[in-house]
Amino acid sequence: MSSPASAFPPAHDDRVRVMIVDDSAVARGITGRWVEQEPGLTVVAQCQNGRESIARITQVLPDVVLLDVEMPEMDGLETLPKLLSALPGVRILMASALTRRNGETTIKALTLGASDYVAKPEAAIGGAEAYRRELIAKIKAFGKRRSGSASRPGLAPVSAPTIGLRGPVGNIAPGINAPPGMANAGPGSGARKFPRKKPEVLVIGCSTGGPVALEKVLLGIGKPPGQPILVVQHMPKMFTAILAERIATVTGVPCTEARHHETPLPGRIYIAPGDFHMRITGSVMSPKFALDQGPQVNFCRPAVDPMFESAVSVWGDRILGIVLTGMGHDGAAGSGRIAMAGGAVIAQDEASSVVWGMPGAVAKAGFAASIEPLDRIGPIVAKLLKGEMP
């Protein structure tokens, strides 16, 4: 691959610029071919270790860096902050095998500024093809540069599609739009007021950028609330267990992966385990988790929509939902069900989202009672969980 002639990309070249950092020549070669075969993407550098990538990043100015977790000389975790310091705003994808050790490292990397991660092909469910699809989708999302910005080569928030409500079997129901009185939701305030009923459960959906956003929201809520908190974060198995352990440590609130037929208890946080949908069954007096490995929903398992929609069947209008940063539109249809039942959903705003796909879909469909910056969500939720109006 030839390097650009100057420090700035040619003005006419709007392709997403990718740097690949991996000690494996085979991995660099395969990944490089995938990127170059995709219209709108180009590889500007391939580096065999972190030290080399730090030396080259200001020469080639990538929009996205694919950074291997395990490398000799300087591993991904050590390299990450140095790359971010050298080129602020660059989006970094950690490439990680699904092992306990790599999972812990990856979660740590997300807290240090990595935008997201991808499971390496030898460990990804579905093999190399699943890895390729995920990798290309995330590079395209992160690589949308802000027009007219010479100082920040990274992300422009991703637009959200128009969403209808999901039918009971998971299909998009034709001709169903935002519930009455909920059109034209705008930042800072939703199109309808929060219900005055005290919520009996808090449900949260998130994906890309979610682990860090989730921590901030939970810390903003403060002391353990009197309701259970149910979370779907798009993550593979093992990583969700590590995420639960970290949340428990950081917040001081008991947090575990949900177990099949377990009863969600007040004052505890439950994470949907990787590769399992987490639904709610039973009654308001005796709710139970139901875990299953049914078909993916919105190309995800776990998915947010099944959890949101099933929660409505148990708690009805006493649900408070949050949709945080993430690619795609998972959670939008479930948010519509919550809104129609009389509950409320808060969507993270565009400016504070790593990717404004999921919360943007909720906002644009008119399902959000409020659209808020990340640092305001926790305090608002804390009041609502106490039965107070924000």
C-alpha positions as CSV (number, residue, x, y, z in Angstrom):
1,M,0.0,0.0,0.0
2,S,1.4,3.4,-0.9
3,S,1.3,6.2,1.7
4,P,-0.3,9.6,0.9
5,A,2.1,12.2,-0.4
6,S,1.2,14.7,2.3
7,A,0.0,14.8,5.9
8,F,-3.6,15.5,4.7
9,P,-5.8,13.2,2.6
10,P,-6.4,14.5,-1.0
11,A,-9.4,16.8,-1.0
12,H,-11.2,14.7,-3.7
13,D,-10.7,11.4,-1.9
14,D,-13.6,10.8,0.5
15,R,-12.9,7.1,1.1
16,V,-12.7,5.9,4.7
17,R,-9.0,5.5,5.6
18,V,-8.1,2.4,7.6
19,M,-4.9,1.5,9.5
20,I,-4.5,-2.2,10.3
21,V,-2.3,-3.0,13.3
22,D,-1.7,-6.8,13.8
23,D,1.4,-8.8,14.4
24,S,0.1,-11.6,12.1
25,A,1.0,-11.0,8.4
26,V,-1.8,-13.4,7.4
27,A,-4.4,-11.4,9.4
28,R,-3.1,-8.1,8.0
29,G,-3.3,-9.5,4.5
30,I,-6.8,-11.0,4.7
31,T,-8.2,-7.9,6.5
32,G,-6.5,-5.6,4.1
33,R,-8.1,-7.4,1.1
34,W,-11.5,-7.2,2.6
35,V,-11.2,-3.5,3.2
36,E,-9.8,-2.7,-0.2
37,Q,-12.6,-4.7,-1.9
38,E,-15.2,-2.6,-0.3
39,P,-16.3,0.5,-2.2
40,G,-15.6,3.7,-0.2
41,L,-12.8,2.1,2.0
42,T,-9.1,2.1,1.6
43,V,-6.1,0.8,3.6
44,V,-3.5,3.6,4.3
45,A,-1.2,1.6,6.5
46,Q,-0.5,-1.9,7.8
47,C,1.6,-2.1,10.9
48,Q,3.0,-5.2,12.7
49,N,3.1,-3.8,16.2
50,G,1.9,-0.9,18.3
51,R,5.1,1.0,18.2
52,E,5.1,1.2,14.4
53,S,1.5,2.3,14.4
54,I,2.3,5.2,16.7
55,A,5.1,6.4,14.5
56,R,2.9,6.3,11.3
57,I,-0.5,7.5,12.5
58,T,0.2,11.2,11.9
59,Q,1.7,10.4,8.5
60,V,-1.3,8.5,7.1
61,L,-4.2,10.1,9.1
62,P,-6.6,7.1,9.3
63,D,-10.2,7.5,10.1
64,V,-10.4,4.1,11.7
65,V,-7.7,1.9,13.3
66,L,-8.2,-1.8,13.6
67,L,-6.0,-2.6,16.6
68,D,-5.1,-6.2,17.7
69,V,-5.3,-6.8,21.4
70,E,-2.4,-9.3,21.7
71,M,0.9,-8.2,20.1
72,P,4.6,-8.4,21.0
73,E,6.7,-5.3,21.9
74,M,3.6,-3.1,22.6
75,D,0.2,-4.7,22.9
76,G,-3.1,-3.1,22.0
77,L,-3.9,-1.8,25.5
78,E,-0.6,0.0,25.8
79,T,-0.9,1.3,22.2
80,L,-4.4,2.6,22.4
81,P,-3.9,5.8,24.6
82,K,-0.8,6.7,22.6
83,L,-2.8,6.6,19.3
84,L,-5.6,8.6,20.7
85,S,-3.1,11.2,22.0
86,A,-1.3,11.4,18.6
87,L,-4.5,11.7,16.6
88,P,-7.5,12.9,18.8
89,G,-10.8,11.8,17.4
90,V,-9.6,8.7,15.5
91,R,-11.9,5.8,16.0
92,I,-10.2,2.6,17.2
93,L,-11.7,-0.9,16.9
94,M,-10.1,-3.5,19.1
95,A,-9.7,-6.9,17.5
96,S,-9.9,-9.6,20.1
97,A,-10.2,-13.4,20.4
98,L,-13.0,-14.5,22.7
99,T,-11.0,-15.5,25.7
100,R,-11.4,-14.5,29.3
101,R,-8.1,-12.6,29.3
102,N,-8.8,-10.8,26.0
103,G,-12.3,-10.0,27.2
104,E,-11.0,-8.3,30.3
105,T,-8.5,-6.4,28.2
106,T,-11.1,-5.4,25.7
107,I,-13.5,-4.1,28.3
108,K,-10.6,-2.1,29.8
109,A,-9.8,-0.7,26.3
110,L,-13.4,0.5,25.9
111,T,-13.1,2.5,29.1
112,L,-9.8,4.0,27.8
113,G,-11.3,5.4,24.6
114,A,-11.7,2.5,22.1
115,S,-14.9,2.9,20.1
116,D,-15.7,-0.7,19.9
117,Y,-14.3,-4.2,19.3
118,V,-14.7,-7.1,16.8
119,A,-14.2,-10.8,17.6
120,K,-11.3,-12.2,15.6
121,P,-12.3,-14.7,12.9
122,E,-11.1,-17.8,14.5
123,A,-13.4,-17.1,17.5
124,A,-16.3,-15.3,15.9
125,I,-19.6,-17.1,15.7
126,G,-20.1,-18.0,12.0
127,G,-16.4,-17.8,11.3
128,A,-14.6,-15.4,9.1
129,E,-17.6,-14.3,7.1
130,A,-19.4,-13.1,10.2
131,Y,-16.2,-11.2,11.2
132,R,-15.9,-9.6,7.8
133,R,-19.5,-8.4,7.8
134,E,-19.2,-6.9,11.3
135,L,-15.8,-5.4,10.6
136,I,-16.9,-3.6,7.4
137,A,-20.1,-2.4,9.0
138,K,-18.3,-0.8,11.9
139,I,-15.6,0.7,9.8
140,K,-18.2,2.3,7.6
141,A,-20.1,3.7,10.6
142,F,-17.0,5.1,12.3
143,G,-15.4,6.3,9.1
144,K,-18.0,8.9,8.2
145,R,-16.0,12.0,8.6
146,R,-17.5,15.3,9.7
147,S,-17.7,17.5,6.6
148,G,-15.3,20.5,6.7
149,S,-13.4,19.2,9.7
150,A,-9.6,19.1,9.3
151,S,-9.0,18.5,12.9
152,R,-11.1,15.5,13.6
153,P,-10.9,12.6,11.1
154,G,-13.3,10.4,13.0
155,L,-17.0,9.7,13.4
156,A,-19.9,11.7,12.2
157,P,-23.0,10.3,14.0
158,V,-24.8,7.7,12.0
159,S,-28.3,8.5,10.8
160,A,-31.1,6.3,12.0
161,P,-33.7,4.6,9.8
162,T,-37.4,5.1,10.0
163,I,-38.9,2.4,12.3
164,G,-42.3,1.0,12.6
165,L,-43.6,-1.2,15.5
166,R,-42.7,-4.9,15.5
167,G,-45.4,-7.4,15.3
168,P,-45.7,-10.3,17.8
169,V,-43.5,-12.6,15.7
170,G,-40.8,-10.0,15.1
171,N,-41.8,-8.6,11.7
172,I,-42.1,-4.9,11.0
173,A,-45.8,-4.1,11.2
174,P,-46.7,-2.2,8.0
175,G,-48.3,1.1,8.2
176,I,-47.7,1.6,12.0
177,N,-46.0,4.9,12.8
178,A,-45.4,6.8,16.0
179,P,-48.2,6.7,18.6
180,P,-50.6,9.6,18.6
181,G,-49.1,12.8,20.1
182,M,-45.5,11.5,19.9
183,A,-44.4,12.9,16.5
184,N,-41.5,15.3,16.0
185,A,-39.6,14.5,19.2
186,G,-36.7,16.9,19.6
187,P,-33.5,17.1,21.6
188,G,-33.8,17.9,25.3
189,S,-37.5,17.2,25.5
190,G,-39.7,14.5,24.1
191,A,-43.0,14.7,22.4
192,R,-45.0,13.5,25.4
193,K,-44.7,13.9,29.2
194,F,-43.3,11.3,31.5
195,P,-46.1,9.3,33.2
196,R,-46.7,10.1,36.9
197,K,-46.7,6.5,37.9
198,K,-43.6,5.2,39.6
199,P,-41.8,2.7,37.4
200,E,-41.5,-0.9,38.7
201,V,-38.6,-1.8,36.4
202,L,-35.8,0.0,34.5
203,V,-34.8,-1.6,31.1
204,I,-31.8,-0.5,29.1
205,G,-30.6,-1.3,25.6
206,C,-27.1,-0.4,24.2
207,S,-24.5,-1.5,21.7
208,T,-21.5,0.3,20.2
209,G,-20.1,2.5,22.9
210,G,-22.5,1.0,25.4
211,P,-20.3,-0.3,28.2
212,V,-18.9,3.2,29.0
213,A,-22.3,4.9,28.5
214,L,-23.9,2.3,30.7
215,E,-21.4,2.8,33.5
216,K,-22.0,6.6,33.4
217,V,-25.8,6.2,33.6
218,L,-25.7,3.7,36.4
219,L,-23.2,5.9,38.4
220,G,-25.5,8.8,37.8
221,I,-28.5,7.0,39.3
222,G,-26.5,6.6,42.5
223,K,-27.5,4.3,45.3
224,P,-29.3,1.1,44.4
225,P,-32.9,1.9,43.3
226,G,-35.9,0.0,44.5
227,Q,-36.4,-1.6,41.1
228,P,-34.6,-4.2,39.1
229,I,-32.4,-2.9,36.2
230,L,-32.4,-5.1,33.1
231,V,-29.7,-4.6,30.5
232,V,-29.2,-5.8,27.0
233,Q,-25.8,-4.9,25.7
234,H,-24.8,-6.4,22.3
235,M,-21.8,-8.5,23.3
236,P,-20.7,-12.1,22.8
237,K,-20.7,-14.8,25.5
238,M,-18.0,-14.4,28.2
239,F,-17.7,-10.7,27.5
240,T,-21.1,-10.1,29.1
241,A,-20.0,-11.9,32.3
242,I,-16.9,-9.7,32.4
243,L,-19.1,-6.6,31.9
244,A,-21.3,-7.6,34.7
245,E,-18.4,-8.1,37.1
246,R,-17.0,-4.7,36.1
247,I,-20.3,-2.9,36.6
248,A,-20.7,-4.5,40.1
249,T,-17.2,-3.3,41.0
250,V,-17.6,0.2,39.6
251,T,-21.1,0.9,40.9
252,G,-21.2,-1.1,44.1
253,V,-24.6,-2.5,43.0
254,P,-25.0,-6.3,42.6
255,C,-24.8,-7.1,38.9
256,T,-24.8,-10.5,37.3
257,E,-25.8,-12.2,34.1
258,A,-29.4,-13.2,34.2
259,R,-30.2,-16.9,34.7
260,H,-33.1,-18.8,33.1
261,H,-36.2,-18.8,35.4
262,E,-34.5,-16.5,37.8
263,T,-36.7,-13.7,39.4
264,P,-35.4,-10.2,38.9
265,L,-35.0,-8.6,42.3
266,P,-35.2,-4.9,43.3
267,G,-31.9,-3.2,43.7
268,R,-30.0,-5.5,41.4
269,I,-28.7,-5.2,37.8
270,Y,-29.1,-8.1,35.4
271,I,-27.2,-8.4,32.1
272,A,-28.4,-10.5,29.2
273,P,-25.8,-13.3,28.7
274,G,-24.1,-13.3,25.3
275,D,-25.7,-15.4,22.6
276,F,-29.0,-15.5,24.5
277,H,-32.2,-13.4,24.1
278,M,-33.4,-12.3,27.5
279,R,-37.2,-12.1,27.8
280,I,-39.5,-11.6,30.7
281,T,-42.4,-14.1,31.5
282,G,-44.8,-14.6,34.3
283,S,-46.8,-11.8,36.1
284,V,-46.0,-8.5,37.8
285,M,-46.2,-10.4,41.1
286,S,-43.8,-13.2,39.9
287,P,-41.7,-12.1,36.9
288,K,-39.1,-14.6,35.6
289,F,-36.3,-14.4,33.1
290,A,-36.6,-16.6,30.0
291,L,-33.4,-17.1,28.1
292,D,-33.4,-18.6,24.6
293,Q,-31.2,-19.0,21.5
294,G,-34.0,-18.3,19.0
295,P,-33.2,-16.6,15.7
296,Q,-31.3,-13.3,15.8
297,V,-33.5,-10.2,16.0
298,N,-32.1,-7.1,14.2
299,F,-29.1,-9.3,13.4
300,C,-28.4,-9.6,17.2
301,R,-28.6,-12.1,20.0
302,P,-29.1,-10.9,22.6
303,A,-31.4,-8.2,21.2
304,V,-33.1,-5.3,22.9
305,D,-36.5,-5.5,21.3
306,P,-37.4,-9.0,22.7
307,M,-36.6,-7.8,26.2
308,F,-38.5,-4.5,25.9
309,E,-41.5,-6.0,24.3
310,S,-41.8,-8.9,26.8
311,A,-41.3,-6.5,29.7
312,V,-44.4,-4.7,28.5
313,S,-46.5,-7.9,28.9
314,V,-45.5,-8.1,32.5
315,W,-45.2,-4.5,33.8
316,G,-47.4,-2.7,31.4
317,D,-47.3,1.1,31.8
318,R,-44.9,0.9,34.8
319,I,-41.8,0.6,32.7
320,L,-38.9,3.1,32.3
321,G,-36.6,2.4,29.3
322,I,-33.3,3.8,28.1
323,V,-31.8,3.4,24.7
324,L,-28.1,4.3,24.6
325,T,-25.5,4.6,21.9
326,G,-25.3,1.8,19.3
327,M,-25.4,0.9,15.6
328,G,-28.6,-0.1,13.9
329,H,-32.2,0.3,15.2
330,D,-32.5,-2.5,17.8
331,G,-34.7,-1.2,20.6
332,A,-36.8,1.2,18.5
333,A,-39.7,-1.2,18.0
334,G,-39.6,-2.2,21.7
335,S,-39.6,1.4,22.7
336,G,-42.7,1.9,20.7
337,R,-44.4,-0.9,22.6
338,I,-43.4,0.7,25.9
339,A,-44.7,4.1,24.8
340,M,-48.0,2.7,23.6
341,A,-48.5,0.9,26.9
342,G,-48.1,4.2,28.8
343,G,-44.5,3.8,29.9
344,A,-41.6,6.1,29.0
345,V,-38.3,5.8,27.1
346,I,-35.3,8.1,27.3
347,A,-33.0,8.2,24.2
348,Q,-29.4,9.4,24.4
349,D,-28.8,12.4,22.2
350,E,-26.7,12.5,19.1
351,A,-23.8,14.7,20.3
352,S,-23.0,12.3,23.2
353,S,-23.5,9.0,21.3
354,V,-20.6,7.1,19.8
355,V,-23.1,6.1,17.1
356,W,-26.6,7.6,17.0
357,G,-28.2,4.6,15.4
358,M,-30.3,2.9,18.1
359,P,-31.2,6.0,20.1
360,G,-31.6,8.0,16.9
361,A,-34.2,5.5,15.6
362,V,-36.2,5.8,18.8
363,A,-36.0,9.6,18.6
364,K,-36.9,9.8,14.9
365,A,-39.8,7.4,15.3
366,G,-41.3,9.7,18.1
367,F,-41.0,7.0,20.8
368,A,-38.8,9.0,23.2
369,A,-40.3,10.9,26.1
370,S,-37.0,12.7,26.3
371,I,-33.7,12.9,24.3
372,E,-30.9,13.7,26.7
373,P,-27.1,14.0,26.8
374,L,-25.4,11.1,28.5
375,D,-24.5,13.0,31.7
376,R,-28.1,14.0,32.3
377,I,-29.7,10.6,31.9
378,G,-28.6,9.1,35.3
379,P,-29.9,12.0,37.4
380,I,-33.2,12.1,35.5
381,V,-33.7,8.4,35.9
382,A,-32.9,8.6,39.6
383,K,-35.8,11.0,40.1
384,L,-38.2,9.0,38.0
385,L,-37.4,5.8,39.9
386,K,-38.3,7.6,43.1
387,G,-41.6,8.7,41.6
388,E,-40.5,12.3,41.2
389,M,-40.8,14.3,38.0
390,P,-37.5,15.5,36.6
